[in-house]
Amino acid sequence: MRLVVVLTRLLDGADLLPELGRHLDFMVDLERRGLLFLSGPLSPTQQPTGMGLSILNVDSIEAAQAIWAQE
């Protein structure tokens, strides 16, 4: 198994809450397709910052980039 780590952060000026549902749908879809190994926020849930870590079950960084471009 090859894995690629993806670190994410919220873009300056972006609002996390309106996008959260769409983001979670995206992550659930990756999990159903066997592409998501592990994922979670890097901040306390009481104070979401938009920083997160995901580990994708893919063969290359290029494959991870193609998947993440759909996010």
ABEGO torsion letter per residue (X at the ends): XBBBBBBBBBBBGBBAAAAAAAAAAAAAAAAAAGABABBBBABBAABBAGBBBBBBBBABAAAAAAAAAAX
